[in-house]
Amino acid sequence: MNQAFPSPKSNNKDALIGTIGAALGMSITWLVSDYFLDGSAPILVLSMGASAVILFTMPKAPTAQPVPVILSHVVAAFFGVVSAQIFDNIPLALGVAVGVHAGVMTRFGYMHPPSGGTALSAVIGGSAVTNLGFSFIWQPVLINAVLLVAVAIIVNAPFSWRRYPVRG
């Protein structure tokens, strides 16, 4: 194995499927985020973009499965909103939101690291996010996470070697 590039390489077909899936997933995520966040879509699209890369390039990975993807983004949004409302200090609110989320996610085993960006977006998303308050958790976060999972199911369905989600 080449130490400079230790990740497994895909074949052309899997790379193309991953490319198309990530492109579709991100286009949908942008539209949903832009609708709910009125021009502040980039702040949430960042964490969803990292999720799309995992979902469409590593569909069998534990961190790509529906429960970790959806639950982690929702819980992260919750901790972010709560921290933003409690602390009037951005570095403290960011630290608490991302730190508590990382600890809870690790403790309960629903790992999906990109969701740390969702906690962060709830704190630094500006008025478009703070005006939504706890609604931010379901619109756009939950909607985007569910849509990404749905697109992953649809994109991977025709390919027997890419079954998503993984069934026990």
C-alpha angles and dihedrals in degrees: 000000000000108000093208091058106026098162118101114261120234128219122250094263094053091045090053093047090049091048094051093044094049091047093051093043093050094046090054092044091052093051094048093045093046090051095051099033099043100223098339095091095122093069093063097030089067095068092038089053090058089049091051091054090054095043096049102035100038105026093159096052116112090235090056096058119113100249096052092043096049099034095046094051092047094047091045091052090050093052090045094051093045092048092048090052096045102041124055090194117084098206090049093045091048092048094049095044097048095035096050091044092051091050095047093044091051094045095051097037105236094126119183108145098195088069089076085075090056091057088049093049091055089057101042101027094106129223094324088064100034092049088060092054111176090354086075087074094066102021110071104349101056092037092052094046092050092046092050090051091047092051090048090053092049097043094048098040098087092055116074093199091054101051109166128225099032110241118216 
